[in-house]
Amino acid sequence: MSTVESRTRIGAGVNRVDGPRKVTGTAPYPMDFSVPGQAYGALVQSTVAAGRIVRMHTEAAEAAPGVITVLTHENAPKVGTGPTTVLGAAPPPPLRNDRILHHGQHIAFVVADTPEQATAAARLVRADYEATEPLLDLQDPRAEQLVDPWGMDTSRGDAAAALKSAEVTLQATYTTADNTNNPLGLFATLAAWEGDALTVHDTSQWPSMVRTTLAMVFGIPESSVRVLVPYVGGGFGAGLRVWPHVILTAMAARMIKRPVKLVLTRPQMFTSIGHRPSGVQWLGVGATRDGELVALDHRSLSSLSMEDNDYEPFTWASSFAYRCPDVITQDRQARLNIAVPTSMRAPAEAQGNFALESALDELAHQLRIDPVELRLRNHADVDPRNGLPWSGKALRECYEVGAQRFGWSDRNPEPRSMRDGNWLVGYGMASALFPYFAQPCAAQATVRRDGSALVRSAAADIGTGTYTVMAQLAAEELGLPLDQVRFDLGDSDMPHSMMAGGSGLTGALGNAVHDACRRLLRQFAELAHDDADSPLRGFPPDDMECTDGRIHPTGRPDLGEPYADILARHGLTELTANGNSTPPVPTELGMSLSGAYGAKFVEVRVDADLGLIRVARVVSAIDGGRILNEKTARSQIIGGTVGGIGMTLLEDTATDPRTGRIANGTFADYLVAVNSDIPDLDVVFVGEPDRGTATGTKGVGEVGLVGIAAAIANAVHHATGKRIRDLPITLDALL
């Protein structure tokens, strides 16, 4: 069974179907929702980073106008722990004891009739502490280190011996800073109980997981929990977990028997919803004099909170990024008195790629080989871990097309050799990859008597275009005009979906939508097969396709009938089918799932006197498999590039080394890239549909950020002759 390919549905730069609601301000985000009779919550946070609470002083707050209750560890009901997911165990439940694990930890929750009353009363709550010295230094020898906690360290050959005997070697250390996700929309939760049934509006990238977590925490069936997330004001990974403030809001609503709404403040966003963990990486690279890699030793140490197991294997992708016979990768974590880290756009790869691609640039300079040529000489034509062919990999084409569009051949390889007035000009490049990731997904497709279709799944659209591309995909599969297909999401009562994260949603959900639509088309074909009044009677259901809402035998559009006619003759108002997808197994495919690849080319300008860095141009050549919507995909690469520029030159969550307090927890102090920091960004897609999935997609949400940091750092070295191995790159490092 097949449908006719329509270029107007797939691949074209279709405008977002949710665009009009967003630009007119009618798209409801979590903080926009209200219900009758709701109360408001305000958080009280710890002012020390380690120790215990000796006494809570809540009397003044409880006596303040409008206050309904003040929850602390002394009176809060005990709740369960959420599930362990692919991202690890749930964060520790709130208000469970008197221990303080980090500065900004929630120690009380004030509920009042108005948000102003709750905020004012929260300022009246005081705590007496028995403070201890916090562990805040990543390389403090007293910090507990976790060794390969998820079993992802790798070893191939004998890297130590190969390094020792290599003709050319490089040893270097790289550091990356703690970054905070900082989506523009403040995270919010609105919780309302009706008996034992809980409805929650929450800022989440994973409604299905929020439902499962709240059911476990409060000991109720999942069917009694409904999570609504029609729109999300950005997340970048911060919305992939159920944070303690969500549980506190639902806990308070249950206690006072009124809906409760909480909106985090910007400073609270720095300590309540995760951050990119800081890290230090050690790289040893061995090569022949003609640039063939013979050894790679990549190790990392990253930050972790005292009671959590978020894990980002910085070094893992180095085990298959290039052809190299002897490789070892090792990741360690140090437990510190910091807020819980979490995924931030391009988790692990943002950090690990910076070190690997910077080291390769250093090696290319040492060998006097063009950086692109060095990467081509070590291109992994097959998966070096198992020898399997890739399901789709156009990295060579990324190099070729990207270099041509950028004008890489104009580069004088000598550092400080290119200049424009007082500006030192540098060209840098880096490879990028983000490994394939997917989780099980489900979708439901319905065609109604009027010929329109409704497709649904409990996914979240965090601004990536899921509403649009899934409608496009369903329109193609069902043979309908795009304006006759609606895709609904953001409701946990819909079929289960994986998270909007890891660049996996489009592929996994797309496969589920594909399956649901194919099953639905078959149901229509089966109804017609035994229908004496149908022109399709007797035709095999597996040999049908649909064009413009008419089902017909393959290649015979003249011999068919509309969905509506089949429904009408059978007295049906609609027909529905469910679809599912599960991640493919590489060994069963006989291929390694390749994920997305890219090549990034950057021009920087550095003021010779002041050390100011300006990014002048960026070209991103991306292999994202089958591109469902070039406009939204391009937007993803542009957004990732902006995030990469911020990570490289600006972003650094500064923690006071004595107190553990975040010192720049506002937009006035935490620097993010703004329009004046961003040049015109050129994006080009190359490659073919991926052979490992039904829809041929790979996902491009993360790969846009990967490689930008290394490409900028490599360009800075080319411009100035100074090799910067620490992020962010600030002007003082160049003076």
C-alpha positions as CSV (number, residue, x, y, z in Angstrom):
1,M,0.0,0.0,0.0
2,S,1.4,3.4,-0.9
3,T,0.4,7.0,-1.3
4,V,1.3,9.4,-4.0
5,E,4.3,11.7,-3.1
6,S,3.3,15.3,-3.1
7,R,6.0,18.0,-3.0
8,T,3.4,20.5,-1.7
9,R,3.1,18.4,1.4
10,I,6.6,17.2,2.3
11,G,9.8,19.0,2.0
12,A,8.4,22.4,1.1
13,G,8.8,25.3,3.3
14,V,5.3,25.3,4.6
15,N,4.4,28.0,7.1
16,R,3.8,26.9,10.7
17,V,0.1,26.0,11.2
18,D,0.4,27.4,14.7
19,G,2.0,30.6,13.5
20,P,-1.1,32.8,13.4
21,R,-1.9,32.0,17.0
22,K,1.6,32.8,18.2
23,V,2.0,36.1,16.4
24,T,-1.5,37.2,17.5
25,G,-0.9,36.3,21.1
26,T,-3.7,33.8,21.3
27,A,-1.6,30.7,21.7
28,P,-2.1,29.7,25.4
29,Y,1.2,28.9,27.2
30,P,1.2,27.2,30.6
31,M,1.5,30.5,32.6
32,D,-1.6,31.9,30.7
33,F,-4.1,29.4,32.1
34,S,-6.3,30.1,35.1
35,V,-9.3,28.3,36.6
36,P,-12.0,29.7,39.0
37,G,-11.1,29.8,42.6
38,Q,-7.4,29.2,42.2
39,A,-4.8,30.2,44.8
40,Y,-1.2,31.1,44.1
41,G,2.1,29.7,45.3
42,A,5.5,31.2,46.0
43,L,8.7,29.4,46.7
44,V,11.1,30.0,49.6
45,Q,14.7,28.9,48.8
46,S,17.7,28.1,50.8
47,T,20.3,30.8,51.4
48,V,23.1,28.2,52.1
49,A,24.5,25.5,49.9
50,A,25.1,22.7,52.4
51,G,24.0,21.6,55.9
52,R,20.7,21.2,57.6
53,I,17.7,23.3,58.7
54,V,17.6,23.7,62.5
55,R,14.3,25.6,62.6
56,M,11.8,27.1,60.2
57,H,10.2,30.4,61.2
58,T,6.8,30.6,59.4
59,E,4.6,32.4,61.9
60,A,4.9,35.9,60.3
61,A,4.1,34.4,56.9
62,E,1.1,32.4,58.1
63,A,-0.3,35.6,59.7
64,A,0.2,37.7,56.6
65,P,-2.9,38.8,54.6
66,G,-4.4,36.2,52.2
67,V,-2.1,33.4,53.2
68,I,-3.8,30.0,53.2
69,T,-0.9,27.7,54.2
70,V,2.9,27.5,54.4
71,L,4.4,24.1,53.6
72,T,7.8,23.1,55.0
73,H,9.5,19.8,55.6
74,E,7.8,19.8,59.0
75,N,4.3,19.6,57.8
76,A,4.4,18.6,54.1
77,P,2.9,15.2,53.3
78,K,5.3,12.5,52.3
79,V,5.0,11.6,48.6
80,G,6.6,8.9,46.4
81,T,9.4,9.1,44.0
82,G,8.9,9.4,40.3
83,P,10.0,6.8,37.7
84,T,13.4,6.2,36.3
85,T,13.4,7.2,32.6
86,V,15.9,7.1,29.8
87,L,17.2,10.3,31.3
88,G,17.7,8.7,34.7
89,A,16.0,8.7,38.1
90,A,13.5,11.5,38.9
91,P,14.8,14.4,40.9
92,P,14.5,14.0,44.7
93,P,11.0,14.8,46.1
94,P,10.6,18.2,47.7
95,L,10.4,19.0,51.4
96,R,11.2,15.5,52.5
97,N,13.8,16.3,55.3
98,D,15.9,19.0,56.8
99,R,19.0,18.5,54.6
100,I,20.3,21.3,52.3
101,L,22.0,20.1,49.2
102,H,22.4,23.4,47.2
103,H,21.8,27.1,47.4
104,G,18.3,27.9,46.2
105,Q,16.8,24.6,47.3
106,H,13.1,24.8,47.9
107,I,12.6,24.9,51.7
108,A,9.0,26.2,51.9
109,F,6.0,26.8,49.7
110,V,3.6,29.7,50.5
111,V,0.0,29.6,49.2
112,A,-2.2,32.7,49.2
113,D,-5.2,34.2,47.5
114,T,-3.2,36.4,45.2
115,P,0.3,36.1,43.7
116,E,1.3,39.4,45.3
117,Q,0.2,38.1,48.8
118,A,2.1,34.8,48.2
119,T,5.2,36.6,47.2
120,A,5.1,39.1,50.1
121,A,4.5,36.3,52.6
122,A,7.4,34.2,51.2
123,R,9.8,37.0,52.1
124,L,8.7,36.7,55.7
125,V,9.8,33.0,56.0
126,R,13.1,32.6,57.7
127,A,15.3,29.5,58.4
128,D,18.0,28.8,60.9
129,Y,20.7,26.6,59.5
130,E,23.5,24.5,60.7
131,A,25.7,25.2,57.6
132,T,28.6,23.1,56.5
133,E,31.3,23.9,53.9
134,P,29.9,23.2,50.4
135,L,31.7,21.2,47.7
136,L,31.7,23.4,44.7
137,D,35.0,22.8,42.9
138,L,34.7,20.2,40.1
139,Q,38.2,18.9,40.8
140,D,38.0,19.0,44.6
141,P,39.5,15.7,45.7
142,R,36.9,15.4,48.5
143,A,34.1,15.2,45.9
144,E,32.6,11.7,45.4
145,Q,33.3,10.6,41.8
146,L,31.0,8.3,39.9
147,V,32.8,6.0,37.5
148,D,31.0,5.0,34.3
149,P,27.6,5.0,36.0
150,W,25.6,4.1,32.9
151,G,28.1,1.7,31.4
152,M,28.9,3.8,28.4
153,D,32.7,3.9,28.6
154,T,34.3,2.4,25.5
155,S,37.6,0.8,24.7
156,R,38.9,-0.5,21.3
157,G,42.4,-1.7,20.8
158,D,45.2,-0.4,23.0
159,A,45.0,3.4,23.0
160,A,47.8,3.8,25.5
161,A,50.3,1.8,23.5
162,A,49.2,3.4,20.2
163,L,49.7,6.8,21.7
164,K,53.1,6.0,23.0
165,S,54.3,4.7,19.6
166,A,52.5,7.4,17.4
167,E,54.7,9.5,15.1
168,V,52.8,12.6,16.2
169,T,50.9,13.2,19.4
170,L,48.8,15.9,21.0
171,Q,47.8,16.2,24.6
172,A,45.4,18.9,25.7
173,T,42.8,19.9,28.4
174,Y,39.6,21.6,27.6
175,T,36.9,23.1,29.9
176,T,33.3,24.0,29.4
177,A,31.2,26.2,31.7
178,D,27.9,25.7,33.4
179,N,25.2,27.1,31.1
180,T,21.6,27.7,32.1
181,N,18.8,26.8,29.6
182,N,16.9,30.1,30.1
183,P,13.9,29.8,27.8
184,L,12.1,33.1,27.5
185,G,8.9,31.7,28.9
186,L,8.9,31.3,32.7
187,F,8.1,27.8,33.8
188,A,4.6,27.5,35.3
189,T,2.4,24.9,36.8
190,L,-1.4,25.0,37.5
191,A,-2.7,22.0,39.4
192,A,-6.4,21.2,40.2
193,W,-7.9,18.2,41.9
194,E,-11.4,16.8,41.7
195,G,-11.5,14.1,44.2
196,D,-8.6,11.9,43.3
197,A,-8.4,13.1,39.7
198,L,-5.6,15.6,39.0
199,T,-5.4,18.0,36.0
200,V,-2.1,19.9,35.5
201,H,-1.1,22.6,33.1
202,D,2.7,22.4,33.1
203,T,5.7,23.6,31.1
204,S,6.9,20.3,29.9
205,Q,8.6,18.7,26.9
206,W,7.1,15.3,27.8
207,P,3.4,15.3,28.9
208,S,3.2,11.5,29.0
209,M,6.1,11.3,31.5
210,V,4.6,14.0,33.7
211,R,1.5,12.0,33.9
212,T,3.3,8.8,34.9
213,T,5.4,10.7,37.5
214,L,2.5,12.5,39.2
215,A,0.6,9.2,39.4
216,M,3.5,7.5,41.1
217,V,4.2,10.4,43.4
218,F,0.6,10.7,44.6
219,G,-0.2,7.0,44.5
220,I,-3.1,7.3,42.0
221,P,-3.8,5.6,38.7
222,E,-2.4,7.2,35.6
223,S,-5.9,7.4,34.2
224,S,-6.6,9.9,37.0
225,V,-4.0,12.3,35.8
226,R,-4.3,14.6,32.9
227,V,-1.4,16.9,31.8
228,L,-2.1,19.7,29.3
229,V,0.7,21.4,27.4
230,P,-0.6,22.8,24.1
231,Y,2.2,25.3,23.8
232,V,5.6,25.6,25.4
233,G,7.6,28.8,25.5
234,G,10.9,27.1,24.8
235,G,12.6,24.5,26.9
236,F,16.0,23.5,25.4
237,G,15.9,20.4,27.7
238,A,14.7,22.0,30.9
239,G,11.3,20.6,30.4
240,L,12.4,17.0,30.2
241,R,12.0,16.2,33.9
242,V,9.3,16.7,36.6
243,W,10.9,19.2,38.9
244,P,10.1,19.5,42.6
245,H,8.1,22.8,42.1
246,V,5.6,20.8,40.0
247,I,5.0,18.3,42.8
248,L,4.8,21.1,45.4
249,T,2.1,22.8,43.4
250,A,0.0,19.7,43.1
251,M,0.7,18.8,46.7
252,A,-0.5,22.2,47.9
253,A,-3.6,22.0,45.7
254,R,-4.5,18.7,47.2
255,M,-4.0,20.0,50.8
256,I,-6.1,23.2,50.5
257,K,-8.7,21.6,48.1
258,R,-8.3,24.5,45.7
259,P,-6.4,24.8,42.4
260,V,-2.9,26.3,42.9
261,K,-0.8,28.1,40.3
262,L,2.9,28.8,40.5
263,V,5.0,30.8,38.1
264,L,8.8,30.7,38.7
265,T,10.7,34.0,38.8
266,R,13.7,34.4,36.5
267,P,16.2,33.9,39.4
268,Q,14.4,30.8,40.4
269,M,14.7,29.4,36.8
270,F,18.5,29.3,37.5
271,T,18.1,26.8,40.4
272,S,14.9,25.0,39.8
273,I,14.9,23.5,36.3
274,G,18.4,22.3,35.6
275,H,21.4,23.5,33.7
276,R,24.2,22.3,31.4
277,P,26.8,20.6,33.6
278,S,30.3,22.1,33.6
279,G,33.2,19.9,32.7
280,V,36.9,19.3,32.1
281,Q,38.1,17.0,29.3
282,W,41.5,15.5,28.6
283,L,42.4,14.5,25.1
284,G,45.3,12.5,23.8
285,V,45.5,12.1,20.0
286,G,48.1,10.1,18.1
287,A,48.6,10.2,14.3
288,T,50.9,9.3,11.5
289,R,52.8,12.2,9.8
290,D,50.4,12.1,6.9
291,G,47.4,12.6,9.2
292,E,46.0,9.2,9.8
293,L,44.6,8.8,13.3
294,V,46.1,5.8,15.2
295,A,45.0,6.6,18.8
296,L,42.4,8.6,20.6
297,D,42.2,8.9,24.4
298,H,39.2,11.1,25.5
299,R,38.3,11.4,29.2
300,S,36.0,13.8,31.0
301,L,34.9,14.9,34.5
302,S,31.5,16.7,34.7
303,S,29.4,18.1,37.6
304,L,26.6,16.4,39.3
305,S,24.3,17.3,42.2
306,M,24.4,15.5,45.5
307,E,21.3,13.3,44.9
308,D,20.7,12.8,41.2
309,N,22.0,10.7,38.4
310,D,21.6,12.9,35.3
311,Y,24.3,11.7,33.0
312,E,26.0,13.2,29.9
313,P,28.7,11.1,28.4
314,F,30.8,13.9,26.9
315,T,33.3,11.4,25.3
316,W,31.0,8.7,24.0
317,A,30.6,10.0,20.4
318,S,34.4,10.1,20.1
319,S,34.3,6.3,19.9
320,F,32.7,6.4,16.4
321,A,33.2,9.9,15.1
322,Y,36.3,9.0,13.1
323,R,38.1,6.0,11.8
324,C,40.7,5.1,14.4
325,P,41.8,1.6,15.5
326,D,42.7,2.4,19.1
327,V,40.2,4.4,21.1
328,I,39.3,4.8,24.8
329,T,36.6,7.0,26.1
330,Q,35.8,7.5,29.8
331,D,33.4,9.8,31.6
332,R,33.3,10.5,35.3
333,Q,31.0,12.7,37.5
334,A,31.8,14.6,40.7
335,R,29.0,15.2,43.2
336,L,28.8,18.8,44.3
337,N,26.5,21.1,46.2
338,I,24.9,22.4,43.1
339,A,21.3,22.4,41.7
340,V,20.4,19.4,39.6
341,P,21.9,19.5,36.1
342,T,19.9,18.5,33.1
343,S,19.9,18.2,29.4
344,M,20.5,21.4,27.5
345,R,20.4,21.6,23.7
346,A,22.8,19.1,22.3
347,P,23.6,17.5,25.6
348,A,27.0,15.8,25.9
349,E,27.8,16.6,22.3
350,A,27.9,20.3,22.8
351,Q,30.8,19.8,25.3
352,G,32.5,16.7,23.9
353,N,32.5,17.9,20.3
354,F,34.2,21.2,21.4
355,A,37.1,19.2,22.8
356,L,37.4,16.7,20.0
357,E,37.1,19.1,17.1
358,S,39.4,21.6,18.7
359,A,42.0,18.9,19.2
360,L,41.7,17.9,15.6
361,D,42.3,21.5,14.5
362,E,45.4,21.6,16.7
363,L,46.6,18.4,15.1
364,A,45.9,19.7,11.6
365,H,48.0,22.8,12.4
366,Q,50.8,20.7,13.9
367,L,50.9,18.5,10.8
368,R,50.3,21.4,8.4
369,I,47.3,19.7,6.8
370,D,44.1,21.5,5.9
371,P,41.6,20.9,8.7
372,V,39.0,19.7,6.1
373,E,41.4,17.3,4.5
374,L,42.4,15.9,7.9
375,R,38.8,15.0,8.6
376,L,38.3,13.5,5.1
377,R,41.4,11.3,5.6
378,N,39.8,9.9,8.8
379,H,36.2,9.7,7.7
380,A,34.4,6.7,9.2
381,D,32.9,5.1,6.1
382,V,31.4,2.4,8.3
383,D,30.7,2.3,12.0
384,P,34.2,1.7,13.6
385,R,32.6,0.0,16.6
386,N,31.1,-2.9,14.7
387,G,31.9,-2.6,11.0
388,L,28.3,-2.1,10.0
389,P,27.4,0.4,7.2
390,W,25.6,3.6,8.2
391,S,21.9,3.9,7.6
392,G,22.7,7.2,6.0
393,K,25.7,9.5,6.2
394,A,26.5,12.4,3.9
395,L,29.3,13.9,6.0
396,R,31.6,14.0,3.0
397,E,29.0,16.0,1.1
398,C,28.7,18.3,4.1
399,Y,32.4,19.1,3.9
400,E,32.3,19.6,0.2
401,V,29.2,21.7,-0.1
402,G,29.9,23.7,3.1
403,A,33.5,24.5,2.1
404,Q,32.4,25.7,-1.3
405,R,29.6,27.9,0.0
406,F,31.9,29.4,2.6
407,G,34.8,30.0,0.3
408,W,37.2,27.9,2.4
409,S,39.7,27.7,-0.4
410,D,40.4,31.4,0.1
411,R,41.8,30.7,3.6
412,N,45.5,31.4,4.1
413,P,46.4,28.6,6.6
414,E,48.9,30.7,8.6
415,P,47.6,32.2,11.8
416,R,47.3,36.0,11.9
417,S,47.8,36.1,8.1
418,M,44.3,37.5,7.2
419,R,43.3,41.1,8.2
420,D,40.8,43.7,7.4
421,G,42.0,47.0,8.9
422,N,42.3,46.6,12.6
423,W,40.3,43.3,12.5
424,L,42.2,40.0,12.5
425,V,40.2,37.6,10.3
426,G,40.0,33.9,11.1
427,Y,38.4,31.0,9.3
428,G,37.5,27.9,11.4
429,M,35.6,24.7,10.8
430,A,34.4,21.6,12.7
431,S,32.5,18.4,12.1
432,A,29.2,17.9,13.9
433,L,27.1,14.9,14.8
434,F,24.3,14.1,17.0
435,P,23.6,10.3,17.5
436,Y,20.4,8.7,16.6
437,F,17.9,8.6,19.5
438,A,14.3,7.5,19.7
439,Q,11.8,6.1,22.2
440,P,8.4,4.3,21.6
441,C,5.6,6.5,20.3
442,A,1.9,6.1,19.5
443,A,-0.5,8.1,17.4
444,Q,-4.1,8.0,16.3
445,A,-5.5,9.0,13.0
446,T,-9.2,9.7,12.2
447,V,-11.0,10.6,8.9
448,R,-14.4,12.1,9.3
449,R,-17.5,12.1,7.1
450,D,-16.6,15.6,5.7
451,G,-13.3,14.2,4.4
452,S,-11.1,15.9,7.0
453,A,-8.6,14.2,9.2
454,L,-7.6,14.5,12.8
455,V,-4.3,13.0,14.0
456,R,-3.3,13.1,17.6
457,S,-0.5,12.2,20.0
458,A,0.5,13.3,23.5
459,A,3.7,15.0,22.2
460,A,4.9,18.6,22.9
461,D,5.8,21.2,20.4
462,I,8.5,23.3,21.9
463,G,8.7,25.6,18.9
464,T,10.3,23.1,16.6
465,G,7.3,22.8,14.3
466,T,5.8,19.5,15.4
467,Y,2.3,20.7,14.8
468,T,3.2,21.5,11.2
469,V,5.4,18.6,10.1
470,M,3.1,16.0,11.5
471,A,0.2,17.5,9.7
472,Q,2.3,17.5,6.5
473,L,3.2,13.9,7.0
474,A,-0.4,12.8,7.8
475,A,-1.6,14.7,4.7
476,E,0.9,12.9,2.5
477,E,0.0,9.5,4.0
478,L,-3.7,10.0,3.7
479,G,-3.6,11.7,0.3
480,L,-5.4,14.9,1.6
481,P,-4.7,18.6,1.1
482,L,-2.8,20.0,4.1
483,D,-5.7,22.3,5.0
484,Q,-7.9,19.3,5.6
485,V,-5.6,17.7,8.2
486,R,-5.3,18.8,11.8
487,F,-2.7,17.5,14.2
488,D,-3.4,17.8,17.9
489,L,-0.9,17.3,20.7
490,G,0.0,18.4,24.2
491,D,-2.6,16.3,26.1
492,S,-1.5,13.2,28.1
493,D,-5.0,11.6,27.4
494,M,-3.9,11.3,23.8
495,P,-1.7,8.3,22.7
496,H,1.6,8.1,24.5
497,S,4.5,10.0,23.1
498,M,8.2,10.2,23.8
499,M,9.8,13.5,24.8
500,A,10.4,16.5,22.6
501,G,14.1,16.1,23.0
502,G,17.3,14.4,21.8
503,S,16.3,15.2,18.2
504,G,14.2,12.1,18.4
505,L,10.6,13.2,18.3
506,T,10.1,13.9,14.6
507,G,11.5,10.4,13.7
508,A,9.7,8.4,16.4
509,L,6.4,10.3,16.2
510,G,6.6,10.5,12.4
511,N,6.9,6.7,12.3
512,A,3.9,6.3,14.6
513,V,1.9,8.8,12.4
514,H,3.0,6.9,9.3
515,D,1.8,3.6,10.9
516,A,-1.5,5.0,12.0
517,C,-2.3,6.5,8.6
518,R,-1.3,3.4,6.8
519,R,-3.5,1.3,9.1
520,L,-6.4,3.7,8.6
521,L,-6.1,3.6,4.8
522,R,-6.2,-0.2,5.0
523,Q,-9.3,-0.1,7.1
524,F,-11.0,2.0,4.4
525,A,-9.7,-0.3,1.7
526,E,-11.1,-3.4,3.6
527,L,-14.5,-1.8,3.9
528,A,-14.6,-1.1,0.2
529,H,-13.2,-4.6,-0.7
530,D,-16.4,-6.3,0.3
531,D,-18.8,-3.5,-0.6
532,A,-21.0,-4.4,-3.6
533,D,-21.6,-0.7,-4.3
534,S,-18.0,0.3,-4.2
535,P,-15.9,0.6,-7.4
536,L,-13.1,-0.8,-5.3
537,R,-14.8,-4.1,-4.6
538,G,-12.5,-7.0,-4.9
539,F,-9.3,-5.0,-5.2
540,P,-6.6,-6.1,-2.8
541,P,-6.4,-3.7,0.2
542,D,-2.6,-3.9,0.1
543,D,-2.6,-2.4,-3.4
544,M,-4.3,0.9,-2.7
545,E,-3.2,4.5,-2.6
546,C,-5.0,7.8,-2.1
547,T,-5.0,11.0,-4.1
548,D,-6.9,14.1,-3.2
549,G,-9.1,12.2,-0.7
550,R,-10.0,9.4,-3.2
551,I,-8.8,5.9,-2.5
552,H,-7.9,4.0,-5.7
553,P,-5.9,1.0,-6.9
554,T,-2.2,1.8,-7.3
555,G,-1.7,3.8,-10.5
556,R,-5.5,4.0,-11.3
557,P,-6.7,7.4,-9.9
558,D,-9.7,7.1,-12.3
559,L,-11.0,4.1,-10.5
560,G,-11.7,5.2,-6.9
561,E,-14.0,6.9,-4.4
562,P,-13.7,9.5,-1.6
563,Y,-13.3,8.6,2.0
564,A,-16.7,10.3,2.7
565,D,-18.6,7.9,0.3
566,I,-17.3,4.8,2.0
567,L,-18.2,6.2,5.5
568,A,-21.7,7.2,4.3
569,R,-22.6,3.8,2.8
570,H,-21.5,2.1,6.0
571,G,-23.4,4.6,8.3
572,L,-20.2,5.8,9.9
573,T,-19.4,9.3,10.9
574,E,-15.7,8.6,11.1
575,L,-13.1,5.8,11.1
576,T,-10.0,5.7,13.4
577,A,-6.8,3.7,13.5
578,N,-4.0,3.6,16.0
579,G,-0.3,3.4,15.1
580,N,2.9,2.7,17.0
581,S,6.6,3.0,16.5
582,T,9.6,1.4,18.4
583,P,13.2,2.2,17.9
584,P,14.8,0.0,15.2
585,V,17.5,-2.5,16.2
586,P,20.7,-1.9,14.3
587,T,21.7,-5.6,14.3
588,E,18.3,-6.5,12.8
589,L,18.7,-3.8,10.2
590,G,22.2,-4.8,9.4
591,M,23.1,-1.1,9.7
592,S,24.2,1.4,12.3
593,L,21.7,4.2,12.8
594,S,23.7,7.2,11.9
595,G,22.0,10.2,13.4
596,A,22.5,13.7,12.0
597,Y,25.8,15.0,10.7
598,G,27.1,18.4,9.6
599,A,30.0,20.6,8.9
600,K,30.3,24.1,10.3
601,F,32.3,26.9,8.8
602,V,32.8,30.1,10.6
603,E,34.5,33.5,10.0
604,V,35.4,35.6,13.0
605,R,36.9,39.0,13.4
606,V,39.0,39.9,16.4
607,D,40.0,43.4,17.3
608,A,43.8,43.4,17.3
609,D,43.9,45.9,20.2
610,L,40.9,45.1,22.3
611,G,40.4,41.4,21.8
612,L,36.7,41.8,20.9
613,I,35.4,38.8,19.0
614,R,32.7,39.2,16.3
615,V,31.2,36.2,14.4
616,A,31.0,37.5,10.8
617,R,29.6,34.4,9.0
618,V,28.5,30.9,9.6
619,V,27.8,28.2,7.0
620,S,26.1,25.0,8.3
621,A,25.9,22.1,5.9
622,I,23.6,19.5,7.4
623,D,22.7,15.9,6.7
624,G,19.4,15.6,8.4
625,G,18.0,12.7,6.3
626,R,14.6,13.4,4.8
627,I,13.6,17.0,5.5
628,L,9.9,17.2,6.1
629,N,9.7,21.0,6.1
630,E,12.8,22.9,4.9
631,K,11.6,26.1,6.5
632,T,11.1,24.7,10.1
633,A,14.3,22.6,9.7
634,R,16.3,25.6,8.7
635,S,14.9,27.5,11.7
636,Q,16.1,24.7,13.9
637,I,19.6,25.0,12.6
638,I,19.6,28.7,12.9
639,G,18.4,28.5,16.5
640,G,21.0,25.9,17.4
641,T,23.7,28.1,15.8
642,V,22.6,31.1,17.9
643,G,22.7,28.9,21.0
644,G,26.2,27.7,20.0
645,I,27.4,31.3,19.6
646,G,26.1,32.1,23.1
647,M,27.8,29.0,24.6
648,T,31.1,29.9,23.0
649,L,31.4,33.6,23.6
650,L,28.9,34.6,26.3
651,E,27.2,32.1,28.6
652,D,28.6,31.2,31.9
653,T,26.5,30.5,35.0
654,A,28.8,32.1,37.7
655,T,28.6,30.4,41.1
656,D,30.2,32.1,44.1
657,P,33.0,29.7,45.1
658,R,32.4,30.3,48.8
659,T,28.7,30.3,49.2
660,G,27.3,28.3,46.2
661,R,25.0,31.2,45.3
662,I,24.5,31.9,41.6
663,A,25.8,35.4,41.1
664,N,24.4,36.2,37.7
665,G,20.9,34.7,37.9
666,T,19.1,37.4,35.9
667,F,19.0,38.4,32.2
668,A,20.7,41.6,33.3
669,D,23.8,39.6,34.3
670,Y,23.6,36.3,32.4
671,L,24.7,37.0,28.9
672,V,22.9,35.4,25.9
673,A,23.3,36.1,22.3
674,V,21.1,38.9,20.9
675,N,20.5,40.1,17.4
676,S,23.7,42.3,17.3
677,D,25.8,39.2,18.1
678,I,24.4,37.2,15.2
679,P,25.4,37.6,11.5
680,D,23.5,36.2,8.6
681,L,23.4,32.4,8.9
682,D,23.6,30.2,5.9
683,V,22.1,26.7,6.1
684,V,22.2,24.1,3.4
685,F,20.8,20.5,3.6
686,V,22.4,17.6,1.8
687,G,22.1,13.8,1.8
688,E,19.3,11.4,1.3
689,P,16.5,9.9,3.4
690,D,17.8,7.7,6.2
691,R,17.4,4.0,5.4
692,G,16.9,3.0,9.0
693,T,13.4,4.5,9.6
694,A,10.1,4.5,7.8
695,T,10.0,8.2,7.3
696,G,13.7,8.7,6.5
697,T,14.1,11.5,9.0
698,K,17.0,12.0,11.5
699,G,16.1,15.0,13.5
700,V,18.0,18.3,13.4
701,G,17.1,20.1,16.7
702,E,20.5,19.4,18.3
703,V,23.0,19.2,15.4
704,G,22.6,22.9,14.7
705,L,24.5,23.7,18.0
706,V,27.1,21.0,17.8
707,G,30.4,22.1,16.2
708,I,29.8,25.8,16.6
709,A,32.0,26.2,19.7
710,A,34.9,24.4,18.1
711,A,34.5,26.1,14.7
712,I,34.6,29.5,16.5
713,A,37.5,28.6,18.7
714,N,39.4,27.3,15.7
715,A,38.7,30.5,13.8
716,V,39.9,32.5,16.8
717,H,43.2,30.6,16.7
718,H,43.5,31.2,13.0
719,A,42.9,34.9,13.5
720,T,45.1,35.5,16.5
721,G,47.5,32.5,16.8
722,K,46.2,31.9,20.3
723,R,44.6,28.6,21.1
724,I,41.7,28.9,23.6
725,R,40.7,25.7,25.2
726,D,38.2,27.1,27.8
727,L,34.6,28.2,27.2
728,P,33.3,30.9,27.1
729,I,36.0,32.6,25.1
730,T,36.3,36.1,26.6
731,L,38.4,39.1,25.5
732,D,40.7,38.9,28.4
733,A,42.0,35.6,27.1
734,L,43.1,37.3,23.9
735,L,44.8,40.4,25.4
